[in-house]
Each structure stands twice: as structure tokens, then as C-alpha cells.
Amino acid sequence: SVLAAQYPHVAVFDGYEVQTNGNPYAHLVLRGSSQDGPNYSVQHLEEVKRHMDKHHIKNPAVMIDASHDNCIINGKKDPSQQPQVVLNVIESLISRPDLKKLVKGFMLESFLKEGTQKIDGRSHLDIDMDGLSITDPCLNWEKTEALLLKLANRVSV
């Protein structure tokens, strides 16, 4: 998809035909695989780099999703592991400038409060409207801030 996105296309939408110029900044998101577990290791990044080099991707770029299937521990998603995923990747890239250049950032599930809530069949009076996710389980603001500060200190060294 990253290779295809680089080139112009004709898109038809709602009866209109649009010519795109392509997107030389398309990127790959590594979200993990429920069958195979996390996919952010050095070996996974080396594989991605080989494919991007082979196909002459104009601006090789990877975002690592620290949530979803990349934070599965013992078969269960554990969103509290997101900071550890990010820190593991940062540590593994210290001696790999080729891969460090490939990784452009991380995706986190983060909101004001930790966790998630189900709203199906609930009254609006029973729903936490003060910063608790209704989609994916999230890190809270304090844990997100702590991770960002730790990263800022780590990368500035």
C-alpha cells in the first residue's frame, strides 16, 4: 500500500473522478499481529527496511502502534504495557542508525483517565463524560506525561 500510495491515481468518489498526485510521505503502521504477537522488534524493522529498499520507497517511514496487538501479554491486550513497548523500541535502535531513521514515531492510546467504558445500553447519566474512553483502553494523562518526559530525557542524551 505504501508503494501504491506514492504514485498518481484516478479515484472515483460519489460520481466524481479525481486525479491524485500520489503521496511520497505514505508510511507503514506496525500494529502487531494477533496470530504472531508484536511486530516491532529489530528483526521486524529489518524486514520492513529490506522491502522498502527493494521497492524504492521515496521516504521510508514506519509508525509503531504501541497499543493493539503490540501490547499483548500472555494472549491478552494490556494497554499499560504501551510505555514499555516504546522504551523497548528506543533501546533497540540505539546501535542501529539505519533503523532509527526509519522509525518516525509511535501511536499510543491515551486519554484523560485510564481504561475504557462500554456505553451500549447505558443511560447518558451512567456514562463517564469526564475523560474516560469509549473505544480502546487508554493510558491516563499522568502516565502519558511521564512517558513523554522520559522520552525527552532519553533522546536528548
C-alpha positions as CSV (number, residue, x, y, z in Angstrom):
1,S,0.0,0.0,0.0
2,V,2.9,2.4,0.7
3,L,4.3,1.7,-2.7
4,A,1.0,2.2,-4.4
5,A,0.3,5.4,-2.5
6,Q,3.4,7.0,-3.9
7,Y,2.1,7.1,-7.5
8,P,-0.7,9.1,-9.1
9,H,-4.2,7.5,-9.2
10,V,-7.6,8.3,-10.6
11,A,-10.1,8.0,-7.8
12,V,-13.9,7.8,-8.3
13,F,-16.0,9.0,-5.4
14,D,-19.7,9.8,-5.4
15,G,-19.8,10.1,-9.2
16,Y,-16.8,12.4,-9.4
17,E,-13.4,11.5,-10.8
18,V,-10.3,12.9,-9.1
19,Q,-6.7,12.7,-10.2
20,T,-4.3,12.3,-7.3
21,N,-0.6,13.2,-7.4
22,G,0.4,10.3,-5.1
23,N,1.7,10.7,-1.6
24,P,5.5,10.4,-1.3
25,Y,5.1,10.5,2.5
26,A,2.9,7.4,3.0
27,H,4.1,5.3,5.9
28,L,3.6,1.8,7.3
29,V,2.0,1.3,10.7
30,L,3.1,-1.7,12.7
31,R,0.2,-2.7,14.9
32,G,1.2,-6.3,15.8
33,S,-0.4,-9.5,14.6
34,S,-2.9,-11.4,16.8
35,Q,-1.5,-14.7,15.5
36,D,2.2,-13.8,15.7
37,G,2.2,-11.2,18.5
38,P,4.2,-8.0,18.5
39,N,5.9,-6.8,15.3
40,Y,8.2,-4.0,16.5
41,S,11.4,-6.0,17.0
42,V,14.7,-5.2,15.3
43,Q,14.0,-8.2,13.1
44,H,10.6,-6.9,12.0
45,L,12.1,-3.4,11.3
46,E,14.9,-5.0,9.3
47,E,12.4,-6.9,7.2
48,V,10.4,-3.7,6.6
49,K,13.6,-1.8,5.6
50,R,14.5,-4.6,3.1
51,H,11.1,-4.4,1.5
52,M,11.1,-0.6,1.3
53,D,14.6,-0.5,-0.1
54,K,13.7,-3.3,-2.7
55,H,10.7,-1.3,-3.8
56,H,12.5,2.1,-3.8
57,I,10.1,3.8,-1.3
58,K,10.8,7.5,-1.6
59,N,10.6,8.4,2.1
60,P,10.8,5.1,4.1
61,A,8.8,5.6,7.3
62,V,7.3,3.4,10.0
63,M,5.0,4.3,12.8
64,I,4.8,1.8,15.7
65,D,1.5,1.3,17.3
66,A,2.3,0.7,21.0
67,S,-1.2,-0.5,21.6
68,H,-3.4,-3.0,19.8
69,D,-1.6,-6.3,19.2
70,N,1.8,-4.9,20.1
71,C,0.8,-4.8,23.7
72,I,-0.5,-8.3,24.0
73,I,0.9,-10.1,27.0
74,N,0.1,-13.8,27.5
75,G,-2.6,-13.6,24.9
76,K,-4.4,-10.6,26.4
77,K,-4.1,-6.9,25.4
78,D,-2.5,-4.9,28.2
79,P,-2.6,-1.2,27.4
80,S,-0.5,-0.5,30.5
81,Q,2.4,-2.0,28.5
82,Q,2.4,0.8,25.9
83,P,5.3,2.8,27.6
84,Q,7.4,-0.4,27.8
85,V,6.8,-1.0,24.1
86,V,8.0,2.5,23.2
87,L,11.0,2.2,25.5
88,N,11.9,-1.2,24.2
89,V,12.0,0.1,20.6
90,I,14.0,3.2,21.6
91,E,16.6,1.0,23.4
92,S,16.8,-1.5,20.4
93,L,17.5,1.4,18.0
94,I,20.5,2.9,19.9
95,S,23.0,0.9,17.9
96,R,21.0,0.9,14.7
97,P,21.1,4.3,13.0
98,D,19.7,2.8,9.8
99,L,16.6,1.6,11.6
100,K,16.4,4.6,13.9
101,K,16.0,6.8,10.8
102,L,13.2,4.5,9.5
103,V,11.0,4.8,12.7
104,K,9.3,8.2,12.6
105,G,7.1,7.9,15.7
106,F,4.7,6.0,17.9
107,M,1.0,5.7,18.3
108,L,-0.5,5.5,21.9
109,E,-4.0,5.0,23.2
110,S,-4.1,7.9,25.6
111,F,-6.8,10.0,27.2
112,L,-7.5,11.8,30.5
113,K,-8.5,8.8,32.5
114,E,-7.1,5.2,32.4
115,G,-9.1,2.4,30.9
116,T,-12.3,2.3,28.9
117,Q,-16.0,2.1,29.3
118,K,-18.8,0.4,27.4
119,I,-21.8,2.6,26.6
120,D,-24.1,0.1,24.9
121,G,-27.5,0.1,26.6
122,R,-26.5,2.6,29.2
123,S,-28.2,5.8,30.0
124,H,-26.2,9.0,29.4
125,L,-26.4,9.6,33.1
126,D,-24.3,6.4,33.7
127,I,-21.6,7.3,31.3
128,D,-18.4,9.0,32.5
129,M,-18.2,12.2,30.4
130,D,-15.0,13.5,32.1
131,G,-12.3,11.8,30.0
132,L,-12.8,8.0,30.0
133,S,-12.5,6.4,26.6
134,I,-15.5,4.7,24.9
135,T,-13.3,2.9,22.3
136,D,-9.9,1.4,23.3
137,P,-8.4,1.2,26.7
138,C,-6.1,4.1,27.3
139,L,-3.2,5.3,29.4
140,N,-4.2,8.2,31.7
141,W,-2.8,11.7,31.3
142,E,-0.2,11.2,34.1
143,K,1.3,8.0,32.6
144,T,1.4,9.6,29.2
145,E,3.1,12.7,30.5
146,A,5.6,10.5,32.4
147,L,6.4,8.6,29.2
148,L,6.9,11.7,27.2
149,L,9.2,13.3,29.8
150,K,11.2,10.0,30.0
151,L,11.5,10.0,26.2
152,A,12.5,13.7,26.1
153,N,15.3,13.0,28.6
154,R,16.3,9.8,26.8
155,V,16.6,11.2,23.3
156,S,18.3,14.4,24.4
157,V,21.2,12.5,25.9
